[in-house]
Amino acid sequence: MALFRNFIVRAVREIVSNPENQEKAKKLYSDKVAPRAKDFWTKAAPNVKKAGQSALKGAAKAAVEIKKRLQEKD
């Protein structure tokens, strides 16, 4: 297993160190990956914000409930 892993690591290092491959990767990132990620975030941001607000409300309710229970014990 270690021999296979070493082979893969060596192959990846050779691919990454090639300037032609680096240029291809930069182009792929700027042409496809970055625009898709920005589009995804634009669509997801409102839902993420709502989820965060919902989590805060739930945490606040839980804190109030815990405080009530602790006060009842006294």
C-alpha positions in Angstrom: 0.0 0.0 0.0 2.8 2.4 0.8 4.4 1.7 -2.5 1.2 2.7 -4.3 0.8 5.8 -2.2 4.4 6.9 -3.0 3.8 6.3 -6.7 0.7 8.5 -6.6 2.4 11.2 -4.6 5.4 11.3 -7.1 3.1 11.4 -10.1 1.1 14.3 -8.6 4.2 16.2 -7.8 5.5 15.8 -11.4 2.1 17.0 -12.8 1.9 20.0 -10.4 5.5 21.1 -11.1 4.9 21.3 -14.9 4.4 25.0 -15.9 2.1 24.0 -18.7 -0.2 22.2 -16.3 0.0 25.1 -13.9 -1.3 27.4 -16.6 -4.1 25.0 -17.5 -5.1 24.9 -13.9 -5.1 28.7 -13.6 -7.3 28.9 -16.7 -9.7 26.2 -15.5 -10.0 28.0 -12.2 -10.6 31.4 -13.6 -12.9 30.3 -16.4 -15.0 27.6 -14.6 -14.4 27.1 -10.9 -14.5 30.7 -9.7 -17.6 31.8 -11.6 -19.5 28.7 -10.5 -18.5 29.2 -6.9 -19.6 32.8 -7.0 -22.9 31.8 -8.6 -23.4 29.1 -6.0 -22.7 31.5 -3.1 -25.0 34.1 -4.5 -27.8 31.6 -4.6 -26.9 30.0 -1.2 -26.2 33.1 0.8 -29.8 33.9 1.8 -30.4 30.4 3.0 -27.2 30.4 5.0 -28.2 33.6 6.6 -31.6 32.3 7.5 -30.1 29.1 8.9 -27.7 31.2 11.1 -30.6 33.3 12.4 -32.7 30.2 13.1 -29.8 28.7 15.0 -29.3 31.8 17.1 -33.1 31.9 17.9 -33.0 28.2 18.9 -29.9 28.7 21.0 -31.6 31.7 22.7 -34.7 29.7 23.5 -32.6 26.9 24.8 -30.7 29.3 27.1 -33.9 30.7 28.4 -35.3 27.2 29.1 -32.1 26.2 30.9 -32.2 29.3 33.0 -35.8 28.7 34.0 -35.0 25.1 35.0 -32.0 26.1 37.0 -34.0 28.7 38.8 -36.8 26.2 39.6 -34.3 23.9 41.3 -33.4 26.7 43.8 
